[in-house]
């Protein structure tokens, strides 16, 4: 049986230190950021508000938190130091949820919220607020009056939900929460420009990035243009580098440069490198973030990387073995190991001993028909792109090839939603 993730009450997180993997302190937790959901579904925890040594408060996504234990938070070490700005759909847990008067669903009795607990979902990196610690009678989280206290499920209290507070685009957004990015993009395309901008503004950076990648270019440009430049740069960073490069290529050069300057230097460097290639070539189609392993890595190491839920199925289908450095452009490319082969060999097997090195990789200037022919001939879902010196530059995936071979307006076709659903969504019903 899988171990149950520990439940953490947020009052215990206030002010605790945040460290990077090397043990250096980044700052301290000042609040938690959550997004409410329709009905009595538990809110999703998006991240932490961390105060740096400079007193600047930044947002740390939960996806960059690797552990909360022993009175400290451990991060991946990758931190965006832009100042935190609360979005319309976001709630500050300590600042807005505690000391709030709500009602118990079963009795209708009014109670005061003293604390809430968060828990990581099994086998996922998502976190939810799952329990509420309340006091009956009058009192507050900061003035402990007498009265019975109890801990109840989130669904056992009312007074938090979006339905009760009608917060603009939040109801529409929560309705679409379970949609795949492509289907949500399809809905957004059919909304009015005003409504589309409202929903885009309310989406978190990662979700908006996923949706932008599925929208027609005109909609991408319109939405990006209505965001503040710093937010636009954050969203571009969250996009796959090849999609970000394609989008930036549609903007005037001055605007391209402003946004690239606002992006994190490493992220901007990948995008600049991709923008140097012709659009319909292997270099223009590739992503710069495939799974790269050194020859002494094992099958167990490879499978751990493949399990990353942020990877698309095509990118997770194979790993590329290269000499150091591991980041693209890498050292000498040695070959590919396919996912099926990883499943057949013992965990301790070195990836260098099970390489597929028979197929010639794509050159960065290979034209789209050549790339498509490669995929069709060898039944591949991803292919390495290697330069003349033998360095791996990136990988082309089959979805990127299809994107550029289908008619330009193919995204405007409703594949998953029927006409009634789209019409209803467009009117916020």
Secondary structure as UniProt FT lines:
FT   STRAND          8..9
FT   HELIX           10..12
FT   TURN            13..15
FT   STRAND          17..19
FT   TURN            21..22
FT   STRAND          25..35
FT   TURN            39..40
FT   STRAND          44..52
FT   TURN            53..54
FT   STRAND          57..61
FT   HELIX           62..64
FT   STRAND          65..69
FT   TURN            70..71
FT   STRAND          72..75
FT   TURN            88..89
FT   STRAND          90..92
FT   HELIX           93..97
FT   TURN            98..99
FT   STRAND          101..104
FT   TURN            105..107
FT   STRAND          110..120
FT   TURN            122..123
FT   STRAND          127..136
FT   STRAND          149..153
FT   HELIX           154..156
FT   STRAND          157..158
FT   HELIX           162..165
FT   HELIX           169..175
FT   TURN            176..178
FT   HELIX           181..190
FT   HELIX           193..202
FT   HELIX           205..212
FT   TURN            213..214
FT   HELIX           217..226
FT   HELIX           229..238
FT   HELIX           241..249
FT   HELIX           253..262
FT   HELIX           265..275
FT   TURN            279..280
FT   HELIX           282..285
FT   STRAND          292..293
FT   TURN            295..296
FT   HELIX           299..306
FT   TURN            309..310
FT   TURN            313..314
FT   HELIX           315..317
FT   STRAND          318..322
FT   STRAND          332..338
FT   HELIX           339..344
FT   TURN            347..348
FT   HELIX           351..353
FT   TURN            364..365
FT   HELIX           368..378
FT   STRAND          382..386
FT   TURN            388..389
FT   STRAND          391..397
FT   HELIX           398..405
FT   TURN            408..409
FT   HELIX           410..412
FT   HELIX           419..426
FT   TURN            427..428
//
